[in-house]
Amino acid sequence: MTDPTTHTPESAIDPAPLPTGLRLSRKQSQQRTRQRVLDAATVLFLTDGYPATSIEAIGERTGYTYGAVLGHFRTKDALAVAVLERVYRRAHARVHRYQVRDHDHLLTTVTTWMHIAITHPGWIRLEHALDAAGEYRDTQRRLCNIHSTATTFIANAFHETGTEPDVPPATAAAMLLSIVIGHAAIDFDEATTSAGLRLLVDHVLAPADPQASTSADTAPATAVGCDTVTEFAVSDGPCDRRVHT
């Protein structure tokens, strides 16, 4: 699947694990420190939020001093941006390599991804915090990139399943992204959201010919996702979950 955004393979998102039991070079030591700071910041920013997370808290979690943390990321804003860039790169990599079996599988996968993002909205709220801090251009760029990736994913999924979309892929991607961002900005009832989300996805991603979406595959669909966005951002694993709809 062709990704129109600037794409970084997942293997290049984070440095390869450093060897254990060996004396590290200065460069390797700096690399390890930066990685641990970024891991800790990802967890804290996405769970506790930007306002509640301090450089001191990140240092305490990693065992590094205030100065050591800022030695790798000049400011708290710069560290938050690095966290978001990591989340988005992983999102692009996972969506880029995902293959859809049939139309129902597409609906199940998109619903699962959206539910994870809505019920764990730390990354969206971090974007809002940076936007309020004057980082609007970066926020706009990241959201435009994820919209482009989603557009290509939807277009390719319809092509691979031999169906035509009722709504243009770019419009559908914008609608689905708006639903995710809108839900993250409000308090919601998770049960109601879970029940209604698949109906929204069904409507937005409906094929032009409803008969074309009928699948002979009666097995429960499997969607690739993670239990939380934090797990998605930090873990290199496939995060496979079986989802029943």
Phi, psi and chi 1 to 4 in degrees:
 res  aa     phi    psi   chi1   chi2   chi3   chi4
   1 MET       -  129.0 -178.0  166.5   67.0      -
   2 THR   -82.7  128.5  -57.8      -      -      -
   3 ASP  -103.8  117.6 -172.6  -13.5      -      -
   4 PRO   -74.9  -11.2   30.0  -35.6      -      -
   5 THR   -85.7  167.6   64.4      -      -      -
   6 THR   -69.0  113.2  -59.2      -      -      -
   7 HIS  -110.3  133.4  173.8   66.3      -      -
   8 THR  -112.4  121.0  -57.3      -      -      -
   9 PRO   -55.8  148.3  -21.6   32.7      -      -
  10 GLU   -59.7  -31.1 -172.6  161.7   -0.7      -
  11 SER   -65.9  -18.6   60.6      -      -      -
  12 ALA  -101.3    0.5      -      -      -      -
  13 ILE   -67.5  -47.3  -68.4  173.3      -      -
  14 ASP  -125.5  153.1  -63.2  -45.2      -      -
  15 PRO   -61.3  154.3  -19.0   30.5      -      -
  16 ALA   -64.0  149.6      -      -      -      -
  17 PRO   -55.2  138.7  -22.8   32.6      -      -
  18 LEU   -79.1  149.0  -66.0  172.9      -      -
  19 PRO   -64.5  144.4   22.7  -33.3      -      -
  20 THR   -99.4  153.2   57.4      -      -      -
  21 GLY    78.8    5.8      -      -      -      -
  22 LEU  -118.8  152.7  -60.3  176.2      -      -
  23 ARG   -73.1  126.9 -177.6  177.9  179.7   84.5
  24 LEU   -85.6  145.3  -60.0 -179.9      -      -
  25 SER   -73.8  168.9   66.8      -      -      -
  26 ARG   -59.8  -41.9  177.8  179.0  175.4   81.6
  27 LYS   -64.6  -42.0 -178.3  178.0 -179.8  179.8
  28 GLN   -65.6  -39.3  -71.7  175.7  -37.4      -
  29 SER   -62.9  -42.8  179.5      -      -      -
  30 GLN   -64.7  -39.3  -69.6  174.6  -22.2      -
  31 GLN   -62.8  -43.4  175.9 -176.3  -48.1      -
  32 ARG   -65.4  -42.1 -176.6  174.8   62.5  178.2
  33 THR   -61.4  -46.4  -60.6      -      -      -
  34 ARG   -61.2  -40.7 -171.9 -178.5 -167.9  -79.0
  35 GLN   -64.4  -43.0 -173.1   66.9   29.7      -
  36 ARG   -67.5  -38.5  -72.1  177.8  174.7  174.1
  37 VAL   -63.1  -44.7  168.7      -      -      -
  38 LEU   -65.2  -39.9 -172.7   56.1      -      -
  39 ASP   -60.9  -47.0  -74.1  -14.1      -      -
  40 ALA   -65.2  -43.2      -      -      -      -
  41 ALA   -63.5  -37.2      -      -      -      -
  42 THR   -61.2  -47.6  -61.9      -      -      -
  43 VAL   -62.4  -48.2  172.9      -      -      -
  44 LEU   -69.2  -45.2  -67.8  174.6      -      -
  45 PHE   -63.7  -40.3  -80.3  138.3      -      -
  46 LEU   -82.3  -16.3  -62.6 -173.4      -      -
  47 THR  -106.5  -46.2   54.6      -      -      -
  48 ASP   -90.9  -21.6  -63.3  -15.4      -      -
  49 GLY    97.2  161.1      -      -      -      -
  50 TYR   -65.5  -49.5 -178.6   81.9      -      -
  51 PRO   -61.1  -36.0  -22.5   35.0      -      -
  52 ALA   -83.8   -7.2      -      -      -      -
  53 THR  -101.9  122.5  -60.8      -      -      -
  54 SER  -110.5  162.2   64.3      -      -      -
  55 ILE   -60.0  -37.2  -64.2  -63.0      -      -
  56 GLU   -61.5  -40.8  -70.9   85.2   -5.7      -
  57 ALA   -65.5  -38.7      -      -      -      -
  58 ILE   -66.1  -42.1  -65.2  169.2      -      -
  59 GLY   -62.9  -40.3      -      -      -      -
  60 GLU   -64.6  -38.7 -178.6  177.8  -10.8      -
  61 ARG   -68.7  -33.0 -173.1  178.6 -179.1   89.9
  62 THR   -94.4  -19.2   57.8      -      -      -
  63 GLY    85.6   11.3      -      -      -      -
  64 TYR  -101.7  158.2  -63.0  128.9      -      -
  65 THR   -77.5  165.8   64.4      -      -      -
  66 TYR   -55.2  -44.9 -178.4   96.8      -      -
  67 GLY   -65.9  -35.6      -      -      -      -
  68 ALA   -66.6  -39.2      -      -      -      -
  69 VAL   -63.4  -48.7  173.1      -      -      -
  70 LEU   -73.2  -12.8  -68.8 -176.2      -      -
  71 GLY   -70.0  -21.3      -      -      -      -
  72 HIS  -105.0  -28.3  -67.8  -87.6      -      -
  73 PHE  -133.5  114.1  -58.2   92.3      -      -
  74 ARG   -59.0  -34.8  -66.5  171.7  -61.4  160.1
  75 THR  -139.6  168.0   64.1      -      -      -
  76 LYS   -62.8  -39.4  179.1  179.7  171.2 -179.2
  77 ASP   -60.8  -43.7  -75.6   -2.9      -      -
  78 ALA   -62.2  -37.8      -      -      -      -
  79 LEU   -68.1  -41.2 -177.9   49.1      -      -
  80 ALA   -63.4  -39.9      -      -      -      -
  81 VAL   -62.8  -42.0  167.3      -      -      -
  82 ALA   -61.9  -37.9      -      -      -      -
  83 VAL   -62.5  -47.5  166.9      -      -      -
  84 LEU   -65.7  -40.5  -76.1  171.6      -      -
  85 GLU   -60.4  -38.0  -66.6  -70.9   -9.7      -
  86 ARG   -66.1  -45.2  177.3 -162.2 -130.8 -171.3
  87 VAL   -59.2  -45.5  170.1      -      -      -
  88 TYR   -69.0  -39.3  -78.6  106.1      -      -
  89 ARG   -61.6  -39.9  -74.1 -164.8  -60.6  -92.3
  90 ARG   -66.8  -39.3  -72.3 -173.6  179.3  -82.7
  91 ALA   -61.9  -46.5      -      -      -      -
  92 HIS   -59.4  -44.0  -68.8  -50.8      -      -
  93 ALA   -64.3  -43.4      -      -      -      -
  94 ARG   -69.2  -44.9  -68.8 -178.7 -171.2  -82.7
  95 VAL   -64.4  -39.5  172.7      -      -      -
  96 HIS   -58.7  -38.1  178.9   80.8      -      -
  97 ARG   -97.0    0.2   69.1  170.0  179.0 -107.9
  98 TYR   -80.5  140.1 -163.3   66.3      -      -
  99 GLN  -117.4  132.4  -61.9  -65.1  -41.4      -
 100 VAL   -97.5  133.2  172.5      -      -      -
 101 ARG   -81.7  -45.2  -67.2 -164.2  -52.5  -91.7
 102 ASP  -155.9 -179.3   51.4   48.6      -      -
 103 HIS   -65.7  -39.9 -170.6   73.1      -      -
 104 ASP   -63.7  -36.7 -176.8   67.5      -      -
 105 HIS   -63.2  -39.4 -169.6 -149.6      -      -
 106 LEU   -59.7  -47.5  167.7   64.8      -      -
 107 LEU   -63.3  -42.4  -59.8  178.6      -      -
 108 THR   -64.9  -42.9  -60.3      -      -      -
 109 THR   -63.9  -49.4  -60.8      -      -      -
 110 VAL   -63.6  -41.1  171.8      -      -      -
 111 THR   -61.0  -43.0  -59.3      -      -      -
 112 THR   -63.7  -47.8  -59.3      -      -      -
 113 TRP   -59.4  -43.9  -75.4  -17.2      -      -
 114 MET   -65.9  -38.8  -70.0  178.6   64.8      -
 115 HIS   -64.5  -40.4 -172.5  -94.9      -      -
 116 ILE   -60.4  -46.2  -68.6  167.0      -      -
 117 ALA   -65.9  -38.4      -      -      -      -
 118 ILE   -72.2  -41.2  -71.8  171.1      -      -
 119 THR   -83.0  -10.9   54.7      -      -      -
 120 HIS  -132.9   72.8  -58.9   88.8      -      -
 121 PRO   -86.3   21.8   34.4  -36.2      -      -
 122 GLY   -57.5  -39.4      -      -      -      -
 123 TRP   -68.1  -36.4   66.0  -81.0      -      -
 124 ILE   -69.8  -41.9  -58.1  170.8      -      -
 125 ARG   -69.0  -30.1  -68.3  174.0  179.5  171.2
 126 LEU   -67.0  -38.7 -176.5   54.5      -      -
 127 GLU   -60.4  -44.3  -77.6  -75.3   18.1      -
 128 HIS   -60.7  -41.3  -71.5  166.7      -      -
 129 ALA   -64.7  -42.6      -      -      -      -
 130 LEU   -69.4  -35.4  -73.0  176.4      -      -
 131 ASP   -60.4  -44.4 -173.6   23.2      -      -
 132 ALA   -66.0  -25.1      -      -      -      -
 133 ALA   -85.6    2.3      -      -      -      -
 134 GLY    98.9   14.9      -      -      -      -
 135 GLU   -99.0   36.7  -61.2  -72.2  -16.2      -
 136 TYR   -59.4  -42.4  171.2   72.8      -      -
 137 ARG   -61.8  -41.9  -70.6 -175.9  178.7  178.2
 138 ASP   -66.4  -40.3  -80.8  -15.5      -      -
 139 THR   -60.8  -46.4  -64.4      -      -      -
 140 GLN   -61.6  -41.7 -174.8 -179.2   42.0      -
 141 ARG   -63.0  -45.4  172.6 -177.6   56.2   79.3
 142 ARG   -64.2  -43.1  -77.4 -172.1  -68.7  -90.0
 143 LEU   -67.8  -37.0  -67.8  178.3      -      -
 144 CYS   -64.1  -38.9  -75.9      -      -      -
 145 ASN   -66.2  -43.0  -76.7  -12.2      -      -
 146 ILE   -69.1  -31.9 -158.9   68.4      -      -
 147 HIS   -64.6  -42.0  170.9  -99.5      -      -
 148 SER   -63.7  -41.9  -65.0      -      -      -
 149 THR   -64.2  -43.1  -63.1      -      -      -
 150 ALA   -64.0  -39.6      -      -      -      -
 151 THR   -60.2  -46.8  -62.6      -      -      -
 152 THR   -65.6  -40.7  -58.7      -      -      -
 153 PHE   -59.6  -46.9  172.2   74.2      -      -
 154 ILE   -64.8  -45.5  -67.9  169.1      -      -
 155 ALA   -60.9  -45.3      -      -      -      -
 156 ASN   -67.9  -35.6  -74.6  -10.0      -      -
 157 ALA   -63.7  -43.6      -      -      -      -
 158 PHE   -64.2  -40.4  -87.1   97.0      -      -
 159 HIS   -63.7  -43.4  176.2   73.6      -      -
 160 GLU   -68.2  -29.4  -69.7  165.9    4.3      -
 161 THR   -93.4    2.0   57.1      -      -      -
 162 GLY    70.9   29.0      -      -      -      -
 163 THR  -123.2  163.2   55.5      -      -      -
 164 GLU  -110.8  135.5  -68.7  -67.2  -32.1      -
 165 PRO   -74.3  144.9   28.3  -34.7      -      -
 166 ASP   -76.1  -32.4 -169.7   40.6      -      -
 167 VAL  -111.7  133.9  175.5      -      -      -
 168 PRO   -52.6  139.1  -25.4   34.1      -      -
 169 PRO   -53.0  -40.1  -30.1   37.6      -      -
 170 ALA   -64.6  -39.0      -      -      -      -
 171 THR   -68.6  -42.8  -57.6      -      -      -
 172 ALA   -61.6  -43.4      -      -      -      -
 173 ALA   -61.8  -41.3      -      -      -      -
 174 ALA   -64.7  -40.5      -      -      -      -
 175 MET   -64.6  -45.0  -66.1  170.7   69.3      -
 176 LEU   -67.0  -39.9  -64.0  174.8      -      -
 177 LEU   -65.2  -37.9 -172.2   57.6      -      -
 178 SER   -64.5  -37.6  -64.3      -      -      -
 179 ILE   -62.5  -44.9  -68.9  169.5      -      -
 180 VAL   -62.6  -49.2  170.2      -      -      -
 181 ILE   -65.6  -40.1  -66.1  173.5      -      -
 182 GLY   -63.1  -43.0      -      -      -      -
 183 HIS   -67.2  -31.4  -85.7   82.3      -      -
 184 ALA   -70.0  -20.9      -      -      -      -
 185 ALA   -87.6   -6.7      -      -      -      -
 186 ILE  -130.6  163.7   61.0  174.6      -      -
 187 ASP   -84.0  136.1  -67.1  -35.0      -      -
 188 PHE  -138.6  161.5   61.6   90.1      -      -
 189 ASP   -88.7  115.8  178.6   82.9      -      -
 190 GLU   -62.2  -36.8 -176.6  172.4  -17.2      -
 191 ALA   -63.8  -43.4      -      -      -      -
 192 THR   -65.3  -42.6  -58.3      -      -      -
 193 THR   -62.2  -43.5  -60.5      -      -      -
 194 SER   -62.7  -40.7  -59.7      -      -      -
 195 ALA   -69.5  -37.2      -      -      -      -
 196 GLY   -89.8  -17.7      -      -      -      -
 197 LEU   -65.5  -43.8 -168.8   57.0      -      -
 198 ARG   -62.7  -36.7  174.1   60.8 -174.4 -105.1
 199 LEU   -63.7  -39.8  -65.4  177.1      -      -
 200 LEU   -65.2  -44.6  -71.4  171.2      -      -
 201 VAL   -63.5  -42.5  173.5      -      -      -
 202 ASP   -56.0  -42.0  -75.3   -0.8      -      -
 203 HIS   -70.4  -46.5  178.7   71.9      -      -
 204 VAL   -68.7  -36.8  172.8      -      -      -
 205 LEU  -103.1   26.2  -63.1 -178.4      -      -
 206 ALA   -66.6  141.2      -      -      -      -
 207 PRO   -77.0  155.6   28.0  -33.7      -      -
 208 ALA   -62.2  -34.8      -      -      -      -
 209 ASP  -110.9  103.9  177.4    9.0      -      -
 210 PRO   -55.9  -31.6  -24.7   35.1      -      -
 211 GLN   -66.3  -23.5  -63.9  -59.8  -40.7      -
 212 ALA   -72.0  -16.5      -      -      -      -
 213 SER   -88.0   -4.4   64.9      -      -      -
 214 THR   -65.2  128.9  -57.8      -      -      -
 215 SER  -116.7  142.4  171.0      -      -      -
 216 ALA   -82.3  -10.5      -      -      -      -
 217 ASP   -81.2  109.7 -177.2    4.9      -      -
 218 THR   -98.4   -1.1   58.3      -      -      -
 219 ALA   -71.0  150.2      -      -      -      -
 220 PRO   -56.8  137.2  -20.6   31.2      -      -
 221 ALA   -72.1  147.0      -      -      -      -
 222 THR  -113.7  125.8  -58.5      -      -      -
 223 ALA  -114.3  144.0      -      -      -      -
 224 VAL   -89.6  122.7  173.9      -      -      -
 225 GLY  -160.5 -166.2      -      -      -      -
 226 CYS  -135.5  158.5  -67.0      -      -      -
 227 ASP   -65.6  -33.2  -73.3  -24.8      -      -
 228 THR  -140.6  158.4   69.3      -      -      -
 229 VAL   -66.0  -30.4  174.6      -      -      -
 230 THR   -63.5  -44.5  -56.4      -      -      -
 231 GLU   -61.4  -42.0  178.3 -172.9  -10.3      -
 232 PHE   -59.2  -40.4  178.4   93.6      -      -
 233 ALA   -77.1  -33.8      -      -      -      -
 234 VAL   -96.7  -36.4  175.5      -      -      -
 235 SER   -80.3  142.6  172.4      -      -      -
 236 ASP   -93.8   -3.9  -78.4  -40.4      -      -
 237 GLY   -71.4  168.8      -      -      -      -
 238 PRO   -73.1  -20.1   26.4  -34.7      -      -
 239 CYS    55.4   47.2  -64.9      -      -      -
 240 ASP   -78.1  133.9  -66.9  -23.7      -      -
 241 ARG  -134.7  140.2  -59.6  -73.3 -178.0  -93.5
 242 ARG   -91.3  128.6 -177.6  161.3  -68.2  -82.5
 243 VAL  -120.3  130.0 -178.1      -      -      -
 244 HIS  -107.0  133.1  -62.0  -90.2      -      -
 245 THR  -120.2      -   57.8      -      -      -
